[in-house]
């Protein structure tokens, strides 16, 4: 795992090994599984900042849901490849986070795309604003561990 930070220009790398379950009969990663790899990258990016999604749900009452994906497939990934999922935050909106993400096998770019996730209320499943404390933690690149005593604005 590698993190380089410059406020919201954080780049986060997460390793992913390709297993048989990720491939089709030819040993090539099935196209939809790239979305799973990208999800892992975003989840681990958030975790590296000190935010666990189950704690955000419990204490802040929020969830994240993918709203939009645009993905270009450029080269195949194969069984047993060690891939790097690179995630960088491209934009913070009032209720959204937009990521530029790619998946590489060494110097070969396998796919790249843009993923927009929406912050939603855990009870109503309707969009809601990102908590100000979460936004400031992301922007500072420091984050913080959340607990039941954490207040959200």
C-alpha positions as CSV (number, residue, x, y, z in Angstrom):
1,X,0.0,0.0,0.0
2,X,1.3,3.4,-0.9
3,X,-0.2,6.8,0.0
4,X,1.0,10.1,-1.3
5,X,-1.0,13.2,-0.3
6,X,-1.5,16.7,-1.3
7,X,-4.8,17.8,0.3
8,X,-7.6,16.4,-1.9
9,X,-5.0,15.2,-4.5
10,X,-4.4,12.0,-2.5
11,X,-3.2,9.0,-4.5
12,X,-3.7,5.7,-2.8
13,X,-2.4,2.3,-4.2
14,X,-3.8,-1.0,-3.1
15,X,-2.5,-4.4,-4.2
16,X,-5.0,-7.0,-5.5
17,X,-4.1,-10.6,-6.5
18,X,-6.2,-12.2,-9.3
19,X,-7.8,-15.5,-8.1
20,X,-9.6,-18.1,-10.2
21,X,-12.9,-16.8,-9.0
22,X,-12.1,-13.5,-10.7
23,X,-11.6,-15.0,-14.1
24,X,-13.6,-16.4,-17.0
25,X,-12.9,-19.8,-18.6
26,X,-9.9,-18.3,-20.5
27,X,-8.2,-17.1,-17.3
28,X,-8.9,-13.5,-18.0
29,X,-10.5,-11.2,-15.4
30,X,-14.2,-11.0,-16.0
31,X,-15.1,-7.4,-16.8
32,X,-17.4,-6.8,-13.9
33,X,-14.8,-7.9,-11.4
34,X,-12.8,-4.8,-12.1
35,X,-15.6,-2.9,-10.4
36,X,-15.0,-5.1,-7.3
37,X,-11.3,-4.3,-7.4
38,X,-12.1,-0.6,-7.6
39,X,-14.4,-0.8,-4.6
40,X,-11.6,-2.4,-2.6
41,X,-9.4,0.5,-3.5
42,X,-11.9,3.1,-2.4
43,X,-12.7,1.2,0.8
44,X,-9.0,0.8,1.7
45,X,-8.4,4.5,0.9
46,X,-11.1,5.5,3.4
47,X,-9.7,3.0,5.9
48,X,-6.2,4.4,5.5
49,X,-7.6,7.8,6.5
50,X,-9.1,6.3,9.7
51,X,-12.7,5.9,8.6
52,X,-14.4,2.5,8.7
53,X,-17.6,2.3,6.7
54,X,-19.5,0.3,9.4
55,X,-18.6,2.9,12.0
56,X,-19.7,5.7,9.6
57,X,-23.0,3.9,9.3
58,X,-23.4,3.3,13.0
59,X,-22.2,6.7,14.3
60,X,-22.9,9.1,11.5
61,X,-25.9,7.3,9.9
62,X,-24.4,7.4,6.4
63,X,-23.6,5.0,3.7
64,X,-21.9,5.3,0.3
65,X,-23.5,4.1,-2.9
66,X,-22.0,4.2,-6.4
67,X,-24.0,6.7,-8.5
68,X,-22.0,6.6,-11.7
69,X,-19.2,4.6,-13.3
70,X,-17.3,5.3,-16.5
71,X,-14.7,2.6,-17.2
72,X,-12.3,1.9,-20.1
73,X,-10.8,-1.5,-20.5
74,X,-7.4,-1.3,-22.0
75,X,-5.5,-4.5,-21.4
76,X,-6.5,-7.9,-19.9
77,X,-5.5,-9.0,-16.4
78,X,-4.9,-12.7,-16.0
79,X,-5.1,-15.3,-13.3
80,X,-2.5,-14.9,-10.6
81,X,-1.5,-11.4,-11.7
82,X,-0.6,-8.9,-8.9
83,X,-2.5,-5.7,-9.7
84,X,-2.3,-2.3,-8.2
85,X,-5.6,-0.4,-7.8
86,X,-4.8,3.3,-7.8
87,X,-7.4,5.7,-6.4
88,X,-7.3,9.4,-6.3
89,X,-10.0,11.8,-5.1
90,X,-10.9,14.0,-8.1
91,X,-13.7,16.1,-6.5
92,X,-15.6,16.5,-3.3
93,X,-19.2,17.7,-3.7
94,X,-21.9,18.5,-1.1
95,X,-23.1,14.9,-1.1
96,X,-20.6,13.1,-3.5
97,X,-17.1,12.0,-3.8
98,X,-15.7,11.5,-7.3
99,X,-12.7,9.2,-7.8
100,X,-10.3,8.8,-10.7
101,X,-9.2,5.1,-10.5
102,X,-7.1,2.8,-12.5
103,X,-5.8,-0.8,-12.3
104,X,-2.3,-1.7,-13.4
105,X,-0.2,-4.8,-13.8
106,X,3.3,-3.4,-13.3
107,X,3.6,-0.7,-16.0
108,X,0.6,-1.9,-18.0
109,X,-2.7,0.0,-17.6
110,X,-5.5,-2.6,-17.6
111,X,-8.4,-0.2,-17.0
112,X,-9.2,3.4,-15.9
113,X,-12.3,5.2,-15.0
114,X,-14.2,7.7,-13.0
115,X,-16.4,6.6,-10.1
116,X,-18.9,8.9,-8.4
117,X,-20.2,7.8,-5.0
118,X,-23.1,9.4,-3.2
119,X,-23.5,9.8,0.5
120,X,-26.8,8.5,1.6
121,X,-28.8,8.4,4.8
122,X,-28.6,4.9,6.2
123,X,-32.2,4.9,7.3
124,X,-33.9,6.5,4.4
125,X,-31.4,5.6,1.7
126,X,-31.9,9.1,0.3
127,X,-28.9,11.4,-0.6
128,X,-27.6,13.5,2.2
129,X,-24.7,15.9,2.7
130,X,-21.3,14.6,3.6
131,X,-20.5,15.3,7.3
132,X,-18.3,18.3,7.6
133,X,-15.9,16.5,9.9
134,X,-15.5,13.8,7.2
135,X,-14.9,16.4,4.5
136,X,-12.3,18.2,6.6
137,X,-10.5,14.9,7.5
138,X,-10.4,13.9,3.8
139,X,-9.2,17.4,2.8
140,X,-6.5,17.5,5.4
141,X,-5.4,14.0,4.5
142,X,-5.3,13.1,8.2
143,X,-8.7,11.7,8.8
144,X,-9.4,10.3,12.3
145,X,-10.7,7.3,13.9
146,X,-14.4,7.5,14.6
147,X,-16.1,6.3,17.8
148,X,-19.6,6.5,19.3
149,X,-18.6,9.8,21.0
150,X,-17.7,11.5,17.7
151,X,-20.0,14.4,16.8
152,X,-20.9,15.1,13.2
153,X,-22.0,18.4,11.7
